[in-house]
Amino acid sequence: MATYEYDCPRCGRFETNQPIGTASESQDCPGCRRPARRVFSAPHLTTVPRQLAAALEREERSGAEPEVVTEVPPGRPQPAPHPVLSRLPRP
Ligand SMILES: [Zn+2]
């Protein structure tokens, strides 16, 4: 089911719930029974706090286009080499 919005020239806007793809161009107004035209409006999106939205966007972008670095960024401690690396054969 989806919510479709119609605009009655006399009573104003009203919503109907119908199966997706079955909404007609006009619908009888439940108040005055006159035909009301269908209107298209923005979907009812949940409001997400700005900081959370930025974090989610950064996380999504990181998965698709990770930032590649070739050295430790300045100001961060130099990581110790992984212990396994010492067991690698040396030339
Ligand atoms: Zn009406």
PDB file of the backbone (N, CA, C, O) and the ligand in Angstrom, with CONECT records:
HET     ZN  A 101       1
ATOM      1  N   MET A   1       0.844  -1.189   0.000  1.00  0.00           N
ATOM      2  CA  MET A   1       0.000   0.000   0.000  1.00  0.00           C
ATOM      3  C   MET A   1       0.882   1.243   0.000  1.00  0.00           C
ATOM      4  O   MET A   1       1.968   1.266   0.579  1.00  0.00           O
ATOM      5  N   ALA A   2       0.380   2.261  -0.663  1.00  0.00           N
ATOM      6  CA  ALA A   2       1.086   3.540  -0.697  1.00  0.00           C
ATOM      7  C   ALA A   2       0.075   4.643  -0.417  1.00  0.00           C
ATOM      8  O   ALA A   2      -1.127   4.483  -0.628  1.00  0.00           O
ATOM      9  N   THR A   3       0.591   5.749   0.058  1.00  0.00           N
ATOM     10  CA  THR A   3      -0.268   6.897   0.339  1.00  0.00           C
ATOM     11  C   THR A   3      -0.240   7.842  -0.849  1.00  0.00           C
ATOM     12  O   THR A   3       0.829   8.276  -1.281  1.00  0.00           O
ATOM     13  N   TYR A   4      -1.405   8.158  -1.374  1.00  0.00           N
ATOM     14  CA  TYR A   4      -1.527   9.092  -2.492  1.00  0.00           C
ATOM     15  C   TYR A   4      -2.291  10.313  -2.018  1.00  0.00           C
ATOM     16  O   TYR A   4      -3.215  10.219  -1.210  1.00  0.00           O
ATOM     17  N   GLU A   5      -1.884  11.459  -2.540  1.00  0.00           N
ATOM     18  CA  GLU A   5      -2.464  12.715  -2.096  1.00  0.00           C
ATOM     19  C   GLU A   5      -3.284  13.329  -3.228  1.00  0.00           C
ATOM     20  O   GLU A   5      -2.865  13.345  -4.385  1.00  0.00           O
ATOM     21  N   TYR A   6      -4.459  13.834  -2.866  1.00  0.00           N
ATOM     22  CA  TYR A   6      -5.352  14.491  -3.834  1.00  0.00           C
ATOM     23  C   TYR A   6      -5.723  15.855  -3.299  1.00  0.00           C
ATOM     24  O   TYR A   6      -5.717  16.093  -2.091  1.00  0.00           O
ATOM     25  N   ASP A   7      -6.050  16.757  -4.229  1.00  0.00           N
ATOM     26  CA  ASP A   7      -6.387  18.122  -3.850  1.00  0.00           C
ATOM     27  C   ASP A   7      -7.791  18.442  -4.339  1.00  0.00           C
ATOM     28  O   ASP A   7      -8.039  18.524  -5.542  1.00  0.00           O
ATOM     29  N   CYS A   8      -8.700  18.621  -3.398  1.00  0.00           N
ATOM     30  CA  CYS A   8     -10.067  19.011  -3.726  1.00  0.00           C
ATOM     31  C   CYS A   8     -10.120  20.536  -3.776  1.00  0.00           C
ATOM     32  O   CYS A   8      -9.668  21.191  -2.836  1.00  0.00           O
ATOM     33  N   PRO A   9     -10.665  21.123  -4.859  1.00  0.00           N
ATOM     34  CA  PRO A   9     -10.710  22.589  -4.942  1.00  0.00           C
ATOM     35  C   PRO A   9     -11.564  23.213  -3.846  1.00  0.00           C
ATOM     36  O   PRO A   9     -11.420  24.400  -3.554  1.00  0.00           O
ATOM     37  N   ARG A  10     -12.432  22.449  -3.250  1.00  0.00           N
ATOM     38  CA  ARG A  10     -13.332  23.007  -2.234  1.00  0.00           C
ATOM     39  C   ARG A  10     -12.867  22.687  -0.804  1.00  0.00           C
ATOM     40  O   ARG A  10     -12.912  23.545   0.077  1.00  0.00           O
ATOM     41  N   CYS A  11     -12.419  21.436  -0.587  1.00  0.00           N
ATOM     42  CA  CYS A  11     -12.107  20.990   0.783  1.00  0.00           C
ATOM     43  C   CYS A  11     -10.601  20.952   1.077  1.00  0.00           C
ATOM     44  O   CYS A  11     -10.210  20.874   2.242  1.00  0.00           O
ATOM     45  N   GLY A  12      -9.773  21.005   0.068  1.00  0.00           N
ATOM     46  CA  GLY A  12      -8.340  20.942   0.315  1.00  0.00           C
ATOM     47  C   GLY A  12      -7.790  19.561   0.067  1.00  0.00           C
ATOM     48  O   GLY A  12      -8.411  18.736  -0.603  1.00  0.00           O
ATOM     49  N   ARG A  13      -6.625  19.322   0.613  1.00  0.00           N
ATOM     50  CA  ARG A  13      -5.922  18.060   0.338  1.00  0.00           C
ATOM     51  C   ARG A  13      -6.389  16.938   1.253  1.00  0.00           C
ATOM     52  O   ARG A  13      -6.746  17.151   2.411  1.00  0.00           O
ATOM     53  N   PHE A  14      -6.373  15.732   0.687  1.00  0.00           N
ATOM     54  CA  PHE A  14      -6.644  14.531   1.478  1.00  0.00           C
ATOM     55  C   PHE A  14      -5.806  13.392   0.933  1.00  0.00           C
ATOM     56  O   PHE A  14      -5.323  13.449  -0.197  1.00  0.00           O
ATOM     57  N   GLU A  15      -5.638  12.372   1.732  1.00  0.00           N
ATOM     58  CA  GLU A  15      -4.795  11.242   1.352  1.00  0.00           C
ATOM     59  C   GLU A  15      -5.621   9.971   1.286  1.00  0.00           C
ATOM     60  O   GLU A  15      -6.611   9.815   2.001  1.00  0.00           O
ATOM     61  N   THR A  16      -5.197   9.069   0.417  1.00  0.00           N
ATOM     62  CA  THR A  16      -5.815   7.742   0.350  1.00  0.00           C
ATOM     63  C   THR A  16      -4.709   6.693   0.316  1.00  0.00           C
ATOM     64  O   THR A  16      -3.619   6.946  -0.197  1.00  0.00           O
ATOM     65  N   ASN A  17      -4.988   5.546   0.849  1.00  0.00           N
ATOM     66  CA  ASN A  17      -4.047   4.424   0.803  1.00  0.00           C
ATOM     67  C   ASN A  17      -4.552   3.422  -0.222  1.00  0.00           C
ATOM     68  O   ASN A  17      -5.665   2.907  -0.117  1.00  0.00           O
ATOM     69  N   GLN A  18      -3.714   3.156  -1.214  1.00  0.00           N
ATOM     70  CA  GLN A  18      -4.070   2.231  -2.284  1.00  0.00           C
ATOM     71  C   GLN A  18      -2.849   1.403  -2.631  1.00  0.00           C
ATOM     72  O   GLN A  18      -1.724   1.801  -2.326  1.00  0.00           O
ATOM     73  N   PRO A  19      -3.052   0.250  -3.270  1.00  0.00           N
ATOM     74  CA  PRO A  19      -1.900  -0.517  -3.720  1.00  0.00           C
ATOM     75  C   PRO A  19      -1.031   0.299  -4.675  1.00  0.00           C
ATOM     76  O   PRO A  19      -1.538   1.129  -5.431  1.00  0.00           O
ATOM     77  N   ILE A  20       0.258   0.063  -4.638  1.00  0.00           N
ATOM     78  CA  ILE A  20       1.203   0.828  -5.455  1.00  0.00           C
ATOM     79  C   ILE A  20       0.864   0.676  -6.934  1.00  0.00           C
ATOM     80  O   ILE A  20       0.638  -0.432  -7.420  1.00  0.00           O
ATOM     81  N   GLY A  21       0.833   1.792  -7.633  1.00  0.00           N
ATOM     82  CA  GLY A  21       0.593   1.801  -9.069  1.00  0.00           C
ATOM     83  C   GLY A  21      -0.872   1.832  -9.454  1.00  0.00           C
ATOM     84  O   GLY A  21      -1.187   1.799 -10.644  1.00  0.00           O
ATOM     85  N   THR A  22      -1.773   1.893  -8.497  1.00  0.00           N
ATOM     86  CA  THR A  22      -3.198   1.872  -8.824  1.00  0.00           C
ATOM     87  C   THR A  22      -3.872   3.225  -8.646  1.00  0.00           C
ATOM     88  O   THR A  22      -5.083   3.342  -8.829  1.00  0.00           O
ATOM     89  N   ALA A  23      -3.104   4.241  -8.291  1.00  0.00           N
ATOM     90  CA  ALA A  23      -3.705   5.558  -8.050  1.00  0.00           C
ATOM     91  C   ALA A  23      -4.183   6.151  -9.366  1.00  0.00           C
ATOM     92  O   ALA A  23      -3.448   6.161 -10.353  1.00  0.00           O
ATOM     93  N   SER A  24      -5.410   6.642  -9.377  1.00  0.00           N
ATOM     94  CA  SER A  24      -5.951   7.259 -10.582  1.00  0.00           C
ATOM     95  C   SER A  24      -5.627   8.749 -10.580  1.00  0.00           C
ATOM     96  O   SER A  24      -5.225   9.309  -9.561  1.00  0.00           O
ATOM     97  N   GLU A  25      -5.809   9.379 -11.733  1.00  0.00           N
ATOM     98  CA  GLU A  25      -5.502  10.803 -11.885  1.00  0.00           C
ATOM     99  C   GLU A  25      -6.429  11.660 -11.015  1.00  0.00           C
ATOM    100  O   GLU A  25      -6.034  12.728 -10.546  1.00  0.00           O
ATOM    101  N   SER A  26      -7.653  11.190 -10.804  1.00  0.00           N
ATOM    102  CA  SER A  26      -8.561  11.940  -9.929  1.00  0.00           C
ATOM    103  C   SER A  26      -9.335  10.948  -9.059  1.00  0.00           C
ATOM    104  O   SER A  26      -9.466   9.768  -9.386  1.00  0.00           O
ATOM    105  N   GLN A  27      -9.832  11.461  -7.965  1.00  0.00           N
ATOM    106  CA  GLN A  27     -10.549  10.633  -6.998  1.00  0.00           C
ATOM    107  C   GLN A  27     -11.639  11.488  -6.391  1.00  0.00           C
ATOM    108  O   GLN A  27     -11.470  12.696  -6.224  1.00  0.00           O
ATOM    109  N   ASP A  28     -12.759  10.866  -6.060  1.00  0.00           N
ATOM    110  CA  ASP A  28     -13.837  11.633  -5.448  1.00  0.00           C
ATOM    111  C   ASP A  28     -13.447  12.052  -4.038  1.00  0.00           C
ATOM    112  O   ASP A  28     -12.930  11.252  -3.258  1.00  0.00           O
ATOM    113  N   CYS A  29     -13.697  13.297  -3.729  1.00  0.00           N
ATOM    114  CA  CYS A  29     -13.386  13.840  -2.410  1.00  0.00           C
ATOM    115  C   CYS A  29     -14.301  13.180  -1.373  1.00  0.00           C
ATOM    116  O   CYS A  29     -15.508  13.074  -1.594  1.00  0.00           O
ATOM    117  N   PRO A  30     -13.733  12.734  -0.237  1.00  0.00           N
ATOM    118  CA  PRO A  30     -14.587  12.125   0.778  1.00  0.00           C
ATOM    119  C   PRO A  30     -15.512  13.144   1.449  1.00  0.00           C
ATOM    120  O   PRO A  30     -16.492  12.754   2.084  1.00  0.00           O
ATOM    121  N   GLY A  31     -15.220  14.437   1.321  1.00  0.00           N
ATOM    122  CA  GLY A  31     -16.045  15.458   1.964  1.00  0.00           C
ATOM    123  C   GLY A  31     -17.218  15.884   1.114  1.00  0.00           C
ATOM    124  O   GLY A  31     -18.358  15.889   1.579  1.00  0.00           O
ATOM    125  N   CYS A  32     -16.945  16.246  -0.151  1.00  0.00           N
ATOM    126  CA  CYS A  32     -18.007  16.809  -0.983  1.00  0.00           C
ATOM    127  C   CYS A  32     -18.334  15.935  -2.204  1.00  0.00           C
ATOM    128  O   CYS A  32     -19.240  16.255  -2.973  1.00  0.00           O
ATOM    129  N   ARG A  33     -17.604  14.845  -2.374  1.00  0.00           N
ATOM    130  CA  ARG A  33     -17.846  13.907  -3.479  1.00  0.00           C
ATOM    131  C   ARG A  33     -17.540  14.501  -4.852  1.00  0.00           C
ATOM    132  O   ARG A  33     -17.936  13.931  -5.868  1.00  0.00           O
ATOM    133  N   ARG A  34     -16.857  15.614  -4.897  1.00  0.00           N
ATOM    134  CA  ARG A  34     -16.450  16.177  -6.188  1.00  0.00           C
ATOM    135  C   ARG A  34     -15.111  15.554  -6.569  1.00  0.00           C
ATOM    136  O   ARG A  34     -14.368  15.095  -5.701  1.00  0.00           O
ATOM    137  N   PRO A  35     -14.803  15.538  -7.867  1.00  0.00           N
ATOM    138  CA  PRO A  35     -13.515  14.969  -8.273  1.00  0.00           C
ATOM    139  C   PRO A  35     -12.352  15.851  -7.802  1.00  0.00           C
ATOM    140  O   PRO A  35     -12.387  17.076  -7.922  1.00  0.00           O
ATOM    141  N   ALA A  36     -11.344  15.202  -7.273  1.00  0.00           N
ATOM    142  CA  ALA A  36     -10.149  15.903  -6.809  1.00  0.00           C
ATOM    143  C   ALA A  36      -8.961  15.396  -7.613  1.00  0.00           C
ATOM    144  O   ALA A  36      -8.849  14.201  -7.887  1.00  0.00           O
ATOM    145  N   ARG A  37      -8.079  16.310  -7.986  1.00  0.00           N
ATOM    146  CA  ARG A  37      -6.905  15.954  -8.786  1.00  0.00           C
ATOM    147  C   ARG A  37      -5.801  15.405  -7.891  1.00  0.00           C
ATOM    148  O   ARG A  37      -5.627  15.828  -6.748  1.00  0.00           O
ATOM    149  N   ARG A  38      -5.069  14.458  -8.444  1.00  0.00           N
ATOM    150  CA  ARG A  38      -3.934  13.907  -7.719  1.00  0.00           C
ATOM    151  C   ARG A  38      -2.795  14.917  -7.734  1.00  0.00           C
ATOM    152  O   ARG A  38      -2.539  15.564  -8.749  1.00  0.00           O
ATOM    153  N   VAL A  39      -2.116  15.045  -6.600  1.00  0.00           N
ATOM    154  CA  VAL A  39      -0.947  15.922  -6.507  1.00  0.00           C
ATOM    155  C   VAL A  39       0.246  15.082  -6.079  1.00  0.00           C
ATOM    156  O   VAL A  39       0.108  14.084  -5.372  1.00  0.00           O
ATOM    157  N   PHE A  40       1.411  15.509  -6.522  1.00  0.00           N
ATOM    158  CA  PHE A  40       2.642  14.796  -6.188  1.00  0.00           C
ATOM    159  C   PHE A  40       3.409  15.629  -5.178  1.00  0.00           C
ATOM    160  O   PHE A  40       3.648  16.818  -5.390  1.00  0.00           O
ATOM    161  N   SER A  41       3.785  15.007  -4.097  1.00  0.00           N
ATOM    162  CA  SER A  41       4.522  15.711  -3.057  1.00  0.00           C
ATOM    163  C   SER A  41       5.738  14.887  -2.675  1.00  0.00           C
ATOM    164  O   SER A  41       5.872  13.724  -3.057  1.00  0.00           O
ATOM    165  N   ALA A  42       6.624  15.520  -1.909  1.00  0.00           N
ATOM    166  CA  ALA A  42       7.845  14.845  -1.464  1.00  0.00           C
ATOM    167  C   ALA A  42       7.470  13.675  -0.565  1.00  0.00           C
ATOM    168  O   ALA A  42       6.519  13.767   0.211  1.00  0.00           O
ATOM    169  N   PRO A  43       8.219  12.565  -0.665  1.00  0.00           N
ATOM    170  CA  PRO A  43       7.908  11.439   0.213  1.00  0.00           C
ATOM    171  C   PRO A  43       8.149  11.804   1.672  1.00  0.00           C
ATOM    172  O   PRO A  43       8.939  12.698   1.978  1.00  0.00           O
ATOM    173  N   HIS A  44       7.476  11.118   2.546  1.00  0.00           N
ATOM    174  CA  HIS A  44       7.597  11.381   3.972  1.00  0.00           C
ATOM    175  C   HIS A  44       8.887  10.738   4.484  1.00  0.00           C
ATOM    176  O   HIS A  44       8.880   9.607   4.969  1.00  0.00           O
ATOM    177  N   LEU A  45       9.970  11.463   4.368  1.00  0.00           N
ATOM    178  CA  LEU A  45      11.261  10.944   4.805  1.00  0.00           C
ATOM    179  C   LEU A  45      11.444  11.239   6.289  1.00  0.00           C
ATOM    180  O   LEU A  45      10.997  12.267   6.798  1.00  0.00           O
ATOM    181  N   THR A  46      12.098  10.332   6.955  1.00  0.00           N
ATOM    182  CA  THR A  46      12.382  10.523   8.365  1.00  0.00           C
ATOM    183  C   THR A  46      13.462  11.586   8.514  1.00  0.00           C
ATOM    184  O   THR A  46      14.449  11.591   7.778  1.00  0.00           O
ATOM    185  N   THR A  47      13.270  12.470   9.457  1.00  0.00           N
ATOM    186  CA  THR A  47      14.268  13.490   9.706  1.00  0.00           C
ATOM    187  C   THR A  47      15.414  12.892  10.518  1.00  0.00           C
ATOM    188  O   THR A  47      15.209  12.358  11.608  1.00  0.00           O
ATOM    189  N   VAL A  48      16.601  12.988   9.978  1.00  0.00           N
ATOM    190  CA  VAL A  48      17.792  12.455  10.632  1.00  0.00           C
ATOM    191  C   VAL A  48      18.624  13.630  11.115  1.00  0.00           C
ATOM    192  O   VAL A  48      18.812  14.593  10.372  1.00  0.00           O
ATOM    193  N   PRO A  49      19.134  13.573  12.360  1.00  0.00           N
ATOM    194  CA  PRO A  49      19.997  14.652  12.840  1.00  0.00           C
ATOM    195  C   PRO A  49      21.175  14.854  11.884  1.00  0.00           C
ATOM    196  O   PRO A  49      21.692  13.903  11.298  1.00  0.00           O
ATOM    197  N   ARG A  50      21.589  16.125  11.741  1.00  0.00           N
ATOM    198  CA  ARG A  50      22.611  16.481  10.760  1.00  0.00           C
ATOM    199  C   ARG A  50      23.916  15.715  10.976  1.00  0.00           C
ATOM    200  O   ARG A  50      24.518  15.235  10.016  1.00  0.00           O
ATOM    201  N   GLN A  51      24.361  15.596  12.244  1.00  0.00           N
ATOM    202  CA  GLN A  51      25.629  14.905  12.501  1.00  0.00           C
ATOM    203  C   GLN A  51      25.528  13.425  12.131  1.00  0.00           C
ATOM    204  O   GLN A  51      26.472  12.856  11.582  1.00  0.00           O
ATOM    205  N   LEU A  52      24.393  12.803  12.428  1.00  0.00           N
ATOM    206  CA  LEU A  52      24.212  11.398  12.070  1.00  0.00           C
ATOM    207  C   LEU A  52      24.156  11.235  10.552  1.00  0.00           C
ATOM    208  O   LEU A  52      24.726  10.289  10.008  1.00  0.00           O
ATOM    209  N   ALA A  53      23.472  12.152   9.866  1.00  0.00           N
ATOM    210  CA  ALA A  53      23.400  12.088   8.406  1.00  0.00           C
ATOM    211  C   ALA A  53      24.785  12.216   7.797  1.00  0.00           C
ATOM    212  O   ALA A  53      25.111  11.511   6.842  1.00  0.00           O
ATOM    213  N   ALA A  54      25.617  13.127   8.351  1.00  0.00           N
ATOM    214  CA  ALA A  54      26.975  13.308   7.832  1.00  0.00           C
ATOM    215  C   ALA A  54      27.806  12.050   8.072  1.00  0.00           C
ATOM    216  O   ALA A  54      28.576  11.641   7.203  1.00  0.00           O
ATOM    217  N   ALA A  55      27.653  11.435   9.247  1.00  0.00           N
ATOM    218  CA  ALA A  55      28.410  10.218   9.549  1.00  0.00           C
ATOM    219  C   ALA A  55      27.983   9.079   8.634  1.00  0.00           C
ATOM    220  O   ALA A  55      28.829   8.323   8.158  1.00  0.00           O
ATOM    221  N   LEU A  56      26.687   8.943   8.381  1.00  0.00           N
ATOM    222  CA  LEU A  56      26.204   7.885   7.499  1.00  0.00           C
ATOM    223  C   LEU A  56      26.690   8.105   6.071  1.00  0.00           C
ATOM    224  O   LEU A  56      27.063   7.155   5.382  1.00  0.00           O
ATOM    225  N   GLU A  57      26.685   9.350   5.635  1.00  0.00           N
ATOM    226  CA  GLU A  57      27.156   9.645   4.279  1.00  0.00           C
ATOM    227  C   GLU A  57      28.645   9.351   4.153  1.00  0.00           C
ATOM    228  O   GLU A  57      29.088   8.795   3.148  1.00  0.00           O
ATOM    229  N   ARG A  58      29.421   9.723   5.173  1.00  0.00           N
ATOM    230  CA  ARG A  58      30.861   9.461   5.165  1.00  0.00           C
ATOM    231  C   ARG A  58      31.132   7.963   5.158  1.00  0.00           C
ATOM    232  O   ARG A  58      32.018   7.488   4.448  1.00  0.00           O
ATOM    233  N   GLU A  59      30.371   7.226   5.947  1.00  0.00           N
ATOM    234  CA  GLU A  59      30.541   5.771   6.011  1.00  0.00           C
ATOM    235  C   GLU A  59      30.202   5.123   4.668  1.00  0.00           C
ATOM    236  O   GLU A  59      30.897   4.211   4.219  1.00  0.00           O
ATOM    237  N   GLU A  60      29.137   5.597   4.035  1.00  0.00           N
ATOM    238  CA  GLU A  60      28.739   5.047   2.739  1.00  0.00           C
ATOM    239  C   GLU A  60      29.778   5.371   1.673  1.00  0.00           C
ATOM    240  O   GLU A  60      30.128   4.519   0.856  1.00  0.00           O
ATOM    241  N   ARG A  61      30.274   6.620   1.688  1.00  0.00           N
ATOM    242  CA  ARG A  61      31.284   7.023   0.706  1.00  0.00           C
ATOM    243  C   ARG A  61      32.571   6.239   0.923  1.00  0.00           C
ATOM    244  O   ARG A  61      33.244   5.880  -0.043  1.00  0.00           O
ATOM    245  N   SER A  62      32.919   5.973   2.164  1.00  0.00           N
ATOM    246  CA  SER A  62      34.136   5.227   2.481  1.00  0.00           C
ATOM    247  C   SER A  62      34.064   3.803   1.929  1.00  0.00           C
ATOM    248  O   SER A  62      35.082   3.247   1.517  1.00  0.00           O
ATOM    249  N   GLY A  63      32.875   3.214   1.920  1.00  0.00           N
ATOM    250  CA  GLY A  63      32.732   1.863   1.384  1.00  0.00           C
ATOM    251  C   GLY A  63      32.893   1.818  -0.112  1.00  0.00           C
ATOM    252  O   GLY A  63      33.442   0.853  -0.643  1.00  0.00           O
ATOM    253  N   ALA A  64      32.428   2.839  -0.809  1.00  0.00           N
ATOM    254  CA  ALA A  64      32.486   2.849  -2.266  1.00  0.00           C
ATOM    255  C   ALA A  64      33.787   3.442  -2.786  1.00  0.00           C
ATOM    256  O   ALA A  64      34.352   2.953  -3.764  1.00  0.00           O
ATOM    257  N   GLU A  65      34.257   4.486  -2.136  1.00  0.00           N
ATOM    258  CA  GLU A  65      35.472   5.164  -2.577  1.00  0.00           C
ATOM    259  C   GLU A  65      36.359   5.418  -1.358  1.00  0.00           C
ATOM    260  O   GLU A  65      36.441   6.551  -0.883  1.00  0.00           O
ATOM    261  N   PRO A  66      37.022   4.383  -0.849  1.00  0.00           N
ATOM    262  CA  PRO A  66      37.840   4.591   0.357  1.00  0.00           C
ATOM    263  C   PRO A  66      39.016   5.516   0.067  1.00  0.00           C
ATOM    264  O   PRO A  66      39.610   5.483  -1.011  1.00  0.00           O
ATOM    265  N   GLU A  67      39.331   6.340   1.061  1.00  0.00           N
ATOM    266  CA  GLU A  67      40.486   7.213   0.931  1.00  0.00           C
ATOM    267  C   GLU A  67      41.738   6.357   1.059  1.00  0.00           C
ATOM    268  O   GLU A  67      41.897   5.620   2.033  1.00  0.00           O
ATOM    269  N   VAL A  68      42.623   6.454   0.080  1.00  0.00           N
ATOM    270  CA  VAL A  68      43.851   5.671   0.089  1.00  0.00           C
ATOM    271  C   VAL A  68      44.986   6.597   0.503  1.00  0.00           C
ATOM    272  O   VAL A  68      45.186   7.652  -0.099  1.00  0.00           O
ATOM    273  N   VAL A  69      45.730   6.199   1.532  1.00  0.00           N
ATOM    274  CA  VAL A  69      46.873   6.985   1.974  1.00  0.00           C
ATOM    275  C   VAL A  69      48.125   6.138   1.813  1.00  0.00           C
ATOM    276  O   VAL A  69      48.070   4.912   1.910  1.00  0.00           O
ATOM    277  N   THR A  70      49.255   6.795   1.565  1.00  0.00           N
ATOM    278  CA  THR A  70      50.519   6.078   1.405  1.00  0.00           C
ATOM    279  C   THR A  70      51.424   6.258   2.607  1.00  0.00           C
ATOM    280  O   THR A  70      52.467   5.609   2.695  1.00  0.00           O
ATOM    281  N   GLU A  71      51.048   7.126   3.534  1.00  0.00           N
ATOM    282  CA  GLU A  71      51.829   7.305   4.744  1.00  0.00           C
ATOM    283  C   GLU A  71      50.891   7.709   5.879  1.00  0.00           C
ATOM    284  O   GLU A  71      49.747   8.108   5.663  1.00  0.00           O
ATOM    285  N   VAL A  72      51.417   7.592   7.086  1.00  0.00           N
ATOM    286  CA  VAL A  72      50.612   7.946   8.247  1.00  0.00           C
ATOM    287  C   VAL A  72      50.386   9.456   8.232  1.00  0.00           C
ATOM    288  O   VAL A  72      51.340  10.221   8.085  1.00  0.00           O
ATOM    289  N   PRO A  73      49.146   9.890   8.382  1.00  0.00           N
ATOM    290  CA  PRO A  73      48.897  11.331   8.400  1.00  0.00           C
ATOM    291  C   PRO A  73      49.666  11.998   9.528  1.00  0.00           C
ATOM    292  O   PRO A  73      49.822  11.408  10.597  1.00  0.00           O
ATOM    293  N   PRO A  74      50.150  13.217   9.312  1.00  0.00           N
ATOM    294  CA  PRO A  74      50.928  13.908  10.348  1.00  0.00           C
ATOM    295  C   PRO A  74      50.114  14.081  11.629  1.00  0.00           C
ATOM    296  O   PRO A  74      48.902  14.294  11.602  1.00  0.00           O
ATOM    297  N   GLY A  75      50.822  13.982  12.743  1.00  0.00           N
ATOM    298  CA  GLY A  75      50.167  14.150  14.035  1.00  0.00           C
ATOM    299  C   GLY A  75      49.671  12.856  14.631  1.00  0.00           C
ATOM    300  O   GLY A  75      49.165  12.847  15.753  1.00  0.00           O
ATOM    301  N   ARG A  76      49.804  11.760  13.904  1.00  0.00           N
ATOM    302  CA  ARG A  76      49.359  10.471  14.433  1.00  0.00           C
ATOM    303  C   ARG A  76      50.576   9.612  14.744  1.00  0.00           C
ATOM    304  O   ARG A  76      51.594   9.698  14.058  1.00  0.00           O
ATOM    305  N   PRO A  77      50.471   8.776  15.788  1.00  0.00           N
ATOM    306  CA  PRO A  77      51.626   7.936  16.138  1.00  0.00           C
ATOM    307  C   PRO A  77      51.923   6.931  15.038  1.00  0.00           C
ATOM    308  O   PRO A  77      51.021   6.383  14.405  1.00  0.00           O
ATOM    309  N   GLN A  78      53.233   6.701  14.827  1.00  0.00           N
ATOM    310  CA  GLN A  78      53.674   5.746  13.811  1.00  0.00           C
ATOM    311  C   GLN A  78      53.337   4.336  14.296  1.00  0.00           C
ATOM    312  O   GLN A  78      53.748   3.957  15.393  1.00  0.00           O
ATOM    313  N   PRO A  79      52.606   3.555  13.516  1.00  0.00           N
ATOM    314  CA  PRO A  79      52.263   2.202  13.971  1.00  0.00           C
ATOM    315  C   PRO A  79      53.486   1.288  13.956  1.00  0.00           C
ATOM    316  O   PRO A  79      54.355   1.397  13.091  1.00  0.00           O
ATOM    317  N   ALA A  80      53.531   0.380  14.940  1.00  0.00           N
ATOM    318  CA  ALA A  80      54.614  -0.607  14.984  1.00  0.00           C
ATOM    319  C   ALA A  80      54.379  -1.616  13.869  1.00  0.00           C
ATOM    320  O   ALA A  80      53.232  -1.941  13.563  1.00  0.00           O
ATOM    321  N   PRO A  81      55.470  -2.125  13.247  1.00  0.00           N
ATOM    322  CA  PRO A  81      55.274  -3.116  12.197  1.00  0.00           C
ATOM    323  C   PRO A  81      54.614  -4.374  12.749  1.00  0.00           C
ATOM    324  O   PRO A  81      54.855  -4.759  13.892  1.00  0.00           O
ATOM    325  N   HIS A  82      53.805  -4.991  11.955  1.00  0.00           N
ATOM    326  CA  HIS A  82      53.097  -6.185  12.396  1.00  0.00           C
ATOM    327  C   HIS A  82      54.108  -7.295  12.694  1.00  0.00           C
ATOM    328  O   HIS A  82      55.029  -7.490  11.901  1.00  0.00           O
ATOM    329  N   PRO A  83      53.974  -8.037  13.814  1.00  0.00           N
ATOM    330  CA  PRO A  83      54.952  -9.077  14.179  1.00  0.00           C
ATOM    331  C   PRO A  83      55.130 -10.139  13.094  1.00  0.00           C
ATOM    332  O   PRO A  83      56.222 -10.691  12.962  1.00  0.00           O
ATOM    333  N   VAL A  84      54.140 -10.426  12.352  1.00  0.00           N
ATOM    334  CA  VAL A  84      54.240 -11.461  11.314  1.00  0.00           C
ATOM    335  C   VAL A  84      55.273 -11.062  10.254  1.00  0.00           C
ATOM    336  O   VAL A  84      55.924 -11.916   9.652  1.00  0.00           O
ATOM    337  N   LEU A  85      55.408  -9.766  10.040  1.00  0.00           N
ATOM    338  CA  LEU A  85      56.342  -9.311   9.014  1.00  0.00           C
ATOM    339  C   LEU A  85      57.777  -9.710   9.322  1.00  0.00           C
ATOM    340  O   LEU A  85      58.576  -9.868   8.399  1.00  0.00           O
ATOM    341  N   SER A  86      58.138  -9.882  10.624  1.00  0.00           N
ATOM    342  CA  SER A  86      59.515 -10.246  10.980  1.00  0.00           C
ATOM    343  C   SER A  86      59.837 -11.681  10.587  1.00  0.00           C
ATOM    344  O   SER A  86      61.012 -12.039  10.505  1.00  0.00           O
ATOM    345  N   ARG A  87      58.828 -12.512  10.340  1.00  0.00           N
ATOM    346  CA  ARG A  87      59.069 -13.910   9.971  1.00  0.00           C
ATOM    347  C   ARG A  87      59.183 -14.104   8.461  1.00  0.00           C
ATOM    348  O   ARG A  87      59.460 -15.208   7.992  1.00  0.00           O
ATOM    349  N   LEU A  88      58.972 -13.051   7.716  1.00  0.00           N
ATOM    350  CA  LEU A  88      59.099 -13.167   6.268  1.00  0.00           C
ATOM    351  C   LEU A  88      60.559 -13.417   5.897  1.00  0.00           C
ATOM    352  O   LEU A  88      61.453 -12.894   6.562  1.00  0.00           O
ATOM    353  N   PRO A  89      60.823 -14.202   4.854  1.00  0.00           N
ATOM    354  CA  PRO A  89      62.213 -14.444   4.444  1.00  0.00           C
ATOM    355  C   PRO A  89      62.868 -13.155   3.957  1.00  0.00           C
ATOM    356  O   PRO A  89      62.255 -12.323   3.288  1.00  0.00           O
ATOM    357  N   ARG A  90      64.140 -13.028   4.323  1.00  0.00           N
ATOM    358  CA  ARG A  90      64.902 -11.836   3.925  1.00  0.00           C
ATOM    359  C   ARG A  90      65.846 -12.220   2.791  1.00  0.00           C
ATOM    360  O   ARG A  90      66.340 -13.347   2.764  1.00  0.00           O
ATOM    361  N   PRO A  91      66.099 -11.341   1.888  1.00  0.00           N
ATOM    362  CA  PRO A  91      67.034 -11.671   0.796  1.00  0.00           C
ATOM    363  C   PRO A  91      68.473 -11.764   1.278  1.00  0.00           C
ATOM    364  O   PRO A  91      69.374 -12.033   0.483  1.00  0.00           O
TER     365      PRO A  91
HETATM  366 ZN    ZN A 101     -14.178  18.185  -1.374  1.00  0.00          ZN2+
END
